[in-house]
Amino acid sequence: MVDAGTPNLAQGQLAQDFVRFAVEAGVLRFGEFKTKAGRLSPYFFNAGLFDDGRKLGLLAEFYAKALLESGIEFDMVFGPAYKGIPLAATVAVELARRGRNVPFAYNRKEAKDHGEGGTLVGAPLAGRVLIIDDVMSAGTAARESIALIRAAGATPHAVAIALDRQEKATENGQDVEHSAVQYVRHQLGLQVCAIARLADLLLYLEGKGEPEMAAHHQRVLAYRQRYGVNER
């Protein structure tokens, strides 16, 4: 049995509200889905389905609340291409609405050879940079963002994600004992703020009291017991 883990900085009612929102929006779905690691997961979180103004606005509110509650200090936000681009922009808007106005930037996949040129767009990268993304499966996007930020002379300081899957990462096709989030925290030295974790999803399913949700709870729990990590 995997430990429930230490409380997340954004855990509690905010996390439960977010899980409910993601389920009702159809972003968090249940069934059988193949992950990047080749596992068959009983749930799937597709942030690309936050696909209208209302949903994206509410998502930005959750990010902003989680970040402000976390106490993590940062000087600007950065969105890795592609999903991180609208996230960085909308979260910057929401933070400003809450009295925390910070610059934002993002990168292109391919360098532009005209106009301002280069791969970076937006405010110059400077100070402590917060990377905003949806989920972290292998930490690849985080590592690429860290390299870009350091190359620009700024400091990669923290990462904000919507959902921490709390499951083992893979290296060279083999499961390892740490998750991508733990790797970023302990090996790369960045703080991580997740709006919700897999533990919060399990708590949500357990509390619904519906036969269908109870079945989902058992499948997700079995998946966590097989692939989950001990929080430390």
Order of alpha helices (4+ residues) and beta strands (2+ residues): alpha-beta-beta-alpha-beta-alpha-beta-beta-beta-alpha-beta-beta-beta-alpha-beta-alpha-alpha
